[in-house]
Amino acid sequence: MRSYRAAQVAAAEGSFEIVEREVPEPGPGQVRVAVDACGVCHSDVVFVDAQVPGVRFPLVPGHEIAGRIEALGADADDGWQVGDRVAVGWFGGSCHHCPPCRQGDFVVCQNLKVPGWAYDGGYADVVIAPTDALARIPEALPAAEAAPMACAGVTTFNGLRRSPARPGDLVAVLGIGGLGHLGVQYAAAMGFETVAIARGAAKADFAEQLGAHHYVDSTAATPVADALQSLGGAKVVLATAANSEAIAATVDGLSHRGELVVIGVSLEPLGIAPVQLIMSGRAVRGHPSGTAQDVQDTMAFSALHGIRPMIETAPLDRTDEAYRKMLSGAARFRMVLLPG
């Protein structure tokens, strides 16, 4: 019987080990994907460390998957064929019957099937996924660059395109790390007057290379909010940094009817006073990832505009090393595992 390799943790907060498993067959409505690349996302921590309910060990994480369909389950051939290049992201399928699903809002499904939580993820040679999780990868995108688009890419792209900002508006991206370096590129390509906000004057040149029109050093004497207001006030701040204090510091930099879009995950509360929102009609919105169609749109837009993630690759047998590098913040900017 054919076997495959998977990188798993045996218990919460454990180290990764490579194990051999029997290759599974896809069930009804499922496909088996041969994994060509899988991004190492910081959100995997919530599963590895069992910070959410329902995590089962041993655990195989990974929700930034790029690969090729190698087997179809029953009723899974509706438009899909063996050999199709596909991506699977944080949106790993939905239940189709909860209230959000019945309203067509699948990405906030109450039973969302996140790979690595609902089923084994992409830190492996193969993965079984439902067909509603599949996004087609454009030919212009190699697997290693497509993989991060399934979570980091779609989250920033969708967060901006579903915001109230329109071409020509001032849009600020807080943080230019794993999420933010994509957010700045998308904001510029969408026609926004783009502001990058990060720590230290040394990052100004990098922000400009990404397409930012302005740079704000959050450690400078001028507060971030004042710097944004000096530019006319931001219609949108896309908060990619996982720092509640830094996120809250941008609110007074919003224009009237401006919107703070939060995608950087932090467990600390935001220090925002109601008066900061009420007097200028501002809004704060949390933004989740995106459906498979959103992932497909993200990759198509990225291919069209030459937007790519900055990645470092590692073979599957160095998963633990890659994961620890991601945790330390030393990755520039997305670690990607290459099975095979």
Legacy VTK file of the C-alpha trace (Angstrom):
# vtk DataFile Version 3.0
C-alpha trace
ASCII
DATASET POLYDATA
POINTS 340 float
0.000 0.000 0.000
1.325 3.428 -0.945
2.331 5.688 1.931
2.906 9.412 2.341
4.738 11.634 4.797
3.157 14.089 7.200
4.648 16.508 9.720
2.669 16.161 12.927
2.736 17.250 16.557
1.745 14.546 19.030
0.576 16.875 21.802
-0.149 20.551 22.401
2.920 22.812 22.027
4.952 19.824 20.842
7.685 19.592 18.214
7.069 18.357 14.696
8.009 14.858 13.654
7.786 13.220 10.240
5.569 10.133 10.131
4.521 7.709 7.399
0.830 7.116 6.819
-1.264 5.132 4.399
-2.520 7.239 1.508
-6.256 7.883 2.043
-8.959 7.739 -0.612
-11.191 10.800 -1.056
-14.807 10.409 -0.005
-17.931 11.817 -1.685
-17.483 15.450 -2.644
-13.759 15.311 -1.871
-10.483 15.254 -3.779
-6.992 14.125 -2.890
-4.415 16.825 -3.553
-0.720 16.136 -4.032
0.836 19.007 -2.073
3.495 20.975 -3.955
3.840 23.729 -1.346
2.309 24.739 1.979
2.747 28.045 3.764
3.558 28.178 7.466
1.075 30.700 8.821
1.188 32.216 12.302
-2.460 31.202 12.736
-1.295 27.568 12.853
-0.150 28.359 16.396
-3.738 28.351 17.680
-4.034 24.710 16.630
-0.545 23.512 17.576
-0.956 25.071 21.027
-4.617 23.952 21.344
-5.856 27.502 21.875
-9.220 26.711 20.264
-11.717 23.971 21.127
-11.941 20.706 19.243
-8.247 20.307 18.363
-7.292 16.638 18.098
-3.809 15.168 18.371
-1.725 14.032 16.647
-2.184 17.171 14.564
-1.100 17.979 11.004
-1.502 21.762 10.452
-1.306 23.774 7.256
-3.933 25.966 5.597
-1.921 27.596 2.798
-1.895 24.667 0.395
-0.962 24.581 -3.285
-0.903 21.366 -5.274
-2.484 19.167 -7.934
-5.608 17.018 -7.825
-4.531 13.367 -8.038
-7.807 11.597 -7.213
-11.533 12.425 -7.274
-14.094 11.062 -4.855
-17.682 10.300 -5.802
-19.644 13.370 -6.949
-16.424 15.424 -7.030
-16.025 15.757 -10.800
-18.190 18.861 -11.247
-15.666 20.942 -13.165
-12.612 19.365 -11.528
-10.174 16.959 -13.145
-7.120 15.014 -12.115
-4.098 17.229 -12.731
-5.836 20.544 -11.992
-3.635 22.941 -10.010
-5.511 24.042 -6.902
-5.090 25.965 -3.678
-6.831 25.388 -0.339
-6.718 28.086 2.325
-8.139 28.982 5.736
-11.505 28.456 4.079
-11.336 24.677 3.837
-15.040 24.157 3.206
-18.344 25.067 4.848
-21.312 23.202 6.276
-23.936 24.744 3.907
-26.671 24.624 6.561
-25.862 27.118 9.364
-27.485 30.606 9.215
-24.435 32.338 7.641
-24.195 29.630 4.975
-27.927 29.835 4.251
-27.419 33.582 3.757
-24.519 32.945 1.363
-21.854 34.190 3.785
-19.761 31.020 3.715
-16.505 32.394 5.110
-18.113 32.971 8.519
-19.694 29.512 8.542
-20.295 28.451 12.130
-18.751 25.068 11.288
-15.921 26.299 9.067
-13.614 23.472 7.980
-10.180 24.979 8.522
-7.423 22.594 7.348
-5.376 21.506 10.331
-8.429 21.817 12.571
-11.369 20.150 10.834
-9.113 17.744 8.912
-5.408 17.113 8.341
-3.704 20.102 6.776
-0.985 20.640 4.212
2.191 19.914 6.180
2.216 16.656 4.231
2.677 15.062 0.818
-1.082 14.780 0.267
-4.279 16.224 1.711
-7.969 15.321 1.390
-10.168 18.395 0.863
-13.809 19.083 -0.056
-14.407 20.504 -3.509
-15.939 23.740 -2.199
-12.514 24.584 -0.745
-10.700 24.468 -4.099
-9.386 27.528 -5.945
-7.733 27.300 -9.356
-4.112 28.453 -9.494
-3.182 30.606 -12.516
-0.376 29.272 -14.686
1.689 32.381 -13.933
1.936 31.501 -10.226
4.395 28.819 -9.079
3.099 26.665 -6.229
5.461 28.159 -3.640
4.141 31.657 -4.395
0.510 30.573 -4.727
0.392 28.852 -1.322
0.572 32.010 0.865
-2.124 33.608 -1.297
-4.639 31.117 0.165
-4.549 32.871 3.542
-2.201 35.869 3.819
-2.970 36.999 0.287
-6.725 36.632 0.311
-7.059 38.165 3.780
-5.292 41.389 2.786
-6.741 41.542 -0.728
-10.298 40.905 0.418
-9.954 43.210 3.418
-9.150 46.071 1.070
-11.572 45.358 -1.764
-14.502 44.984 0.650
-13.625 48.199 2.479
-15.252 51.593 1.720
-12.036 52.910 0.102
-12.132 53.854 -3.559
-9.282 54.589 -6.003
-7.547 57.814 -4.982
-8.472 57.485 -1.299
-5.786 57.485 1.382
-5.344 53.948 2.708
-2.869 52.978 5.413
-1.442 49.523 6.049
-0.262 48.974 9.609
2.691 46.568 9.581
4.741 45.413 6.602
5.486 41.852 7.671
3.915 38.600 6.474
0.504 40.151 5.831
1.419 43.787 5.443
4.015 43.395 2.697
1.212 41.978 0.557
-1.308 44.557 1.789
0.881 47.460 0.645
1.271 45.915 -2.807
-2.480 45.340 -3.148
-3.356 48.836 -1.920
-1.068 50.456 -4.466
-2.329 48.226 -7.294
-5.941 49.069 -6.415
-5.228 52.746 -6.970
-5.170 53.890 -3.351
-2.821 56.590 -2.092
-0.946 54.126 0.068
0.641 54.705 3.469
2.833 52.056 5.085
3.161 52.181 8.877
5.932 50.259 10.625
8.535 50.549 13.358
11.761 52.368 12.535
12.951 54.773 9.855
15.030 52.038 8.196
11.918 50.410 6.695
10.989 53.446 4.589
12.938 52.302 1.525
11.391 48.836 1.673
7.893 50.348 1.934
8.606 52.436 -1.161
9.800 49.330 -3.035
6.463 47.681 -2.217
4.608 50.625 -3.748
3.824 52.856 -0.757
3.498 56.574 -1.486
4.129 57.552 2.143
5.848 55.986 5.134
5.040 56.553 8.806
7.522 55.475 11.460
5.428 54.458 14.458
8.407 55.032 16.788
8.886 58.667 15.712
8.005 61.647 17.903
4.901 62.413 15.826
2.027 60.085 16.826
0.743 57.804 14.056
-2.722 59.378 14.146
-1.271 62.883 13.713
0.897 61.707 10.817
-2.152 60.261 9.062
-4.194 63.416 9.643
-1.372 65.512 8.180
-1.911 63.524 4.966
-5.646 64.243 5.049
-6.856 61.330 7.179
-7.106 57.700 6.127
-10.319 56.413 4.613
-9.190 52.935 5.668
-6.518 51.526 7.942
-5.774 47.865 7.260
-4.336 46.644 10.554
-2.109 43.654 9.816
0.108 43.956 12.910
-0.938 41.662 15.768
-0.555 44.429 18.335
-3.675 45.883 19.927
-1.926 49.008 21.197
-0.540 49.796 17.738
-3.934 49.133 16.142
-5.766 51.443 18.545
-3.188 54.207 17.923
-4.406 54.545 14.320
-8.072 55.267 15.058
-7.732 59.044 15.403
-5.890 59.021 12.084
-9.048 57.940 10.253
-11.003 60.467 8.231
-14.699 61.085 8.840
-16.577 57.862 8.054
-13.216 56.108 7.981
-12.939 52.409 8.731
-10.416 50.397 10.707
-10.185 46.902 9.196
-8.567 44.505 11.649
-6.906 41.345 10.337
-3.941 41.068 12.732
-4.941 38.596 15.453
-4.346 39.644 19.052
-5.948 38.413 22.272
-5.557 41.801 23.959
-8.547 44.209 23.939
-8.450 47.312 21.759
-8.211 50.532 23.740
-10.740 52.554 21.769
-13.157 55.016 23.370
-16.683 55.266 21.928
-16.244 59.012 21.428
-13.402 58.338 18.980
-15.884 56.525 16.756
-19.108 58.428 17.300
-18.071 62.014 16.640
-16.617 61.264 13.195
-18.843 58.328 12.275
-15.917 55.907 12.201
-16.219 52.130 12.126
-14.144 49.193 13.327
-14.510 45.884 11.491
-12.908 42.524 11.946
-12.213 40.824 8.621
-11.854 37.051 8.161
-10.106 35.392 5.234
-12.145 34.615 2.112
-13.918 31.832 0.272
-12.321 29.636 -2.382
-13.611 32.050 -5.038
-11.998 34.935 -3.150
-8.707 33.009 -3.103
-9.032 32.468 -6.843
-9.727 36.187 -7.368
-6.703 37.062 -5.230
-4.384 34.861 -7.264
-5.742 36.190 -10.566
-5.258 39.809 -9.424
-1.763 38.983 -8.168
-0.787 37.367 -11.450
-2.156 40.329 -13.418
-0.299 42.945 -11.377
2.909 41.045 -10.659
2.232 40.873 -6.923
4.150 38.116 -5.157
4.781 37.125 -1.551
8.349 37.223 -0.290
9.076 33.646 0.756
11.672 31.341 2.260
11.338 27.654 1.445
12.203 24.529 3.418
11.764 20.795 2.741
9.080 18.911 4.661
11.647 17.174 6.863
12.658 20.592 8.220
9.114 21.541 9.238
9.978 22.087 12.892
12.841 24.419 11.964
10.619 26.373 9.570
7.833 26.620 12.145
10.220 27.903 14.849
11.630 30.491 12.441
8.104 31.712 11.722
7.398 31.928 15.461
10.549 33.936 16.116
9.610 36.562 13.536
12.867 35.953 11.654
11.158 34.745 8.440
11.188 37.239 5.535
8.275 37.022 5.184
6.475 33.715 4.635
7.956 30.285 5.306
6.818 27.729 2.715
7.254 23.964 3.012
8.055 21.986 -0.138
7.013 18.316 0.145
8.298 15.779 -2.322
LINES 1 341
340 0 1 2 3 4 5 6 7 8 9 10 11 12 13 14 15 16 17 18 19 20 21 22 23 24 25 26 27 28 29 30 31 32 33 34 35 36 37 38 39 40 41 42 43 44 45 46 47 48 49 50 51 52 53 54 55 56 57 58 59 60 61 62 63 64 65 66 67 68 69 70 71 72 73 74 75 76 77 78 79 80 81 82 83 84 85 86 87 88 89 90 91 92 93 94 95 96 97 98 99 100 101 102 103 104 105 106 107 108 109 110 111 112 113 114 115 116 117 118 119 120 121 122 123 124 125 126 127 128 129 130 131 132 133 134 135 136 137 138 139 140 141 142 143 144 145 146 147 148 149 150 151 152 153 154 155 156 157 158 159 160 161 162 163 164 165 166 167 168 169 170 171 172 173 174 175 176 177 178 179 180 181 182 183 184 185 186 187 188 189 190 191 192 193 194 195 196 197 198 199 200 201 202 203 204 205 206 207 208 209 210 211 212 213 214 215 216 217 218 219 220 221 222 223 224 225 226 227 228 229 230 231 232 233 234 235 236 237 238 239 240 241 242 243 244 245 246 247 248 249 250 251 252 253 254 255 256 257 258 259 260 261 262 263 264 265 266 267 268 269 270 271 272 273 274 275 276 277 278 279 280 281 282 283 284 285 286 287 288 289 290 291 292 293 294 295 296 297 298 299 300 301 302 303 304 305 306 307 308 309 310 311 312 313 314 315 316 317 318 319 320 321 322 323 324 325 326 327 328 329 330 331 332 333 334 335 336 337 338 339
